[in-house]
Amino acid sequence: MTPAVRVPEELSARVPVEQRRPGLDRDAVRMLVSRGAGVAHHTFSELPRLLRAGDLLVVNTSATLAAAVDGWIGHARVVVHFSTAGDDGRWAVELREPDGLGTTRARDADSARSAPWRGGGGRRAGGPAGSEVCLPGGVRLVLEEPLSGRSGRLWWARVSGPGIPGLLREHGRPIRYSYTERDQPLSVYQTVFALPAADGAGSAEMPSAARPFTARLVAELVSRGVRFAPVTLHTGVASAEAHEPPYPERFVVPAASARLINAARADGGRVLAVGTTAVRAVESAAGADGVVRARAGWTSLVVTPERGVRVVDGLLTGLHEPEASHLLMLEAIAGRAAIERGYEAALQGRYLWHEFGDVHLVLP
């Protein structure tokens, strides 16, 4: 069962909270808190008093890439979304029709896993194999094969010319969602936890659940005895139009973070994931015995109520229009009834949705 959520257009967050009026910071967003049968309303800056010493927040350190680049197939303009770097040097890419407005999509990483139709003119079928895409700086892509037999949306492309990390730095821009008001610098799409990777890897779309955290808020949480376990999961370009399940994504759970998670559970602390990306990473490193071990590689895990969660006790997530895999994960953590109450309360309370919007804290 899927909540029948229709988000009024005026509830889409069009700009970041800190741009709505002077004096606001990222932590000024509202926060809906679900705990069992209860629902409460807070601002995100109140998070430190809602958590307790010994709680552990699992955070995703993946940096957001400027993953949208203008290109050409023959004389036709296209927008290329760089989704995922393969182990063999190829990139999984998505081609979009330009819309003339600068927008390219209408969703974000933690809703991938959720969300509405995206902009960018329209989704352009990939292929056929052998098609060449010309990009700035002398970079060329040759489309070779679909990423999955389920869909022709994402294609593996062979790269010639200068490398993709340099291309994105020089000519890329953040994937922008159709409901946003204007272009934003890449810094707006970075979280306080983002760490640039030496190989230029990162997320095609922002792991948006962590966006409300500020350095000041993190310091206050640490001073109250809340701990942090960093993991990395590089999100690709997911699809709302095709309602595809999540594709494999590259992740790392370091040994130090595995030890922190296991120690928190042993000491009776709560393990709270910041975003569905963090859930996917840590649950991919958890054995059937509930012990988290250091892991790195690719994960195809889809968290469902049938599989359940082995480690995560609660979740901080953005507000997104529901899609199957996102809802299944939320249901696995909190139960269907709690999630339905949360969606209803968010709509009645006129919460703002999407990556610049408000957040939902689901506590055990």
Residue, then its C-alpha position, 0 to 999 in steps of 0.5 A: m500500500t502506498p500513501a496517496v500523497r499529492v503535494p500541492e505545488e506551493l509546498s515544493a521548496r524552491v530555494p534553500v531555507e537560508q535564502r528565504r529571509p536574512g538571519l536564517d541558517r540551514d538548521a532553520v528548516r522544520m522537523l516532523v518527529s515521529r515516535g511510535a503513534g505520536v507526531a510532534h513538530h520542531t525545528f531542526s535546530e532542536l535536534p540536540r535536545l531530542l537525542r541523547a548521549g550514546d546515540l550514534l548518527v550514521v552520515n554519508t560523506s559523499a560530495t555532490l558532483a556538478a554532474a550535468v554537462d551540455g553536449w551534442i549528438g550530431h547537431a542536436r543538443v543534449v544534457v548529459h547526466f554523469s551517474t556512476a563511474g564504473d570499475d573499467g573506466r566507463w561512466a553510466v550516463e543519462l541523456r536529457e533533452p534541454d528545456g531552455l530553462g536550465t533545469t535538468r531533473a525534479r528529484d534528489a538522491d534521498s528520494a530516489r527511493s521517492a519523488p516527482w517527474r523531473g524537468g530538463g525537457g524530457r527523458r531522451a532514450g539512450g543509444p543506439a550502441g555506437s552513438e557519439v556524444c561530444l562534450p566541451g574540452g574535447v571529451r567524447l562519449v561512445l554509448e556502448e550498452p544499457l546499464s540494465g536490461r530493465s531500462g534503456r535510460l542509463w547507458w555505459a559510455r566509453v570516455s575518450g579525451p580528458g578525464i571526467p572529473g576535470l570536465l565536471r569541474e570546468h563545465g559541469r553544473p549541479i543537477r537542478y530540479s524543475y520546481t526550484e526557482r533559480d540556479q544555485p552554486l555547487s556549494v548549496y548542494q554540499t552537506v557539512f559532511a561532504l569530503p572530496a574524493a581523491d579520484g573525483a568520485g561523488s554523488a550525482e544527486m545530493p544526499s539531501a537528508a544531511r543538508p540541515f546540519t551546520a558545523r555549530l549544530v554538529a559541535e553541540l551534538v558532540s558536546r552532548g555525547v552524540r557520536f557520528a559514524p561516517v560512511t560513503l555511498h555515491t548516489g547515481v541518477a535515479s528515475a522517478e519516471a520509470h519507477e525503477p528500483p535502485y541501481p547498484e551503487r558504490f559504498v564504503v563502511p570504514a572499520a572505525s565506523a563499523r566499530l562505532i556502530n557495534a559499540a553503540r548497539a552494545d551500549g544501548g545507544r540508538v543507531l540513527a541513519v541520516g538519509t536513505t543512502a546511509v541506511r543502504a550503506v550500513e545495512s549492506a555491511a551488516g551480517a545476519d548476526g547484526v554485526v557491522r563489518a568493514r566493507a567496500g564495493w558495490t551494493s544492490l541491497v533494497v531494504t524491504p519489510e520482509r528483509g528488515v533492518r539489522v542495525v538501523d533503529g531510526l532515520l532522518t529523511g527528507l520529505h518526498e513524494p513516495e515511490a516504492s523502494h523508498l516507502l519499503m525502506l521507511e516501512a522496514i524501519a518504522g512500520r506502515a502506520a507510522i509512515e502514513r501518519g507522518y505523511e498526513a501530518a506533513l501535509q496538514g502542517r504545510y511542511l515544505w518538500h524536496e531537497f531544500g525542504d523540511v525533514h522527518l525524524v523517525l525515532p524508535 
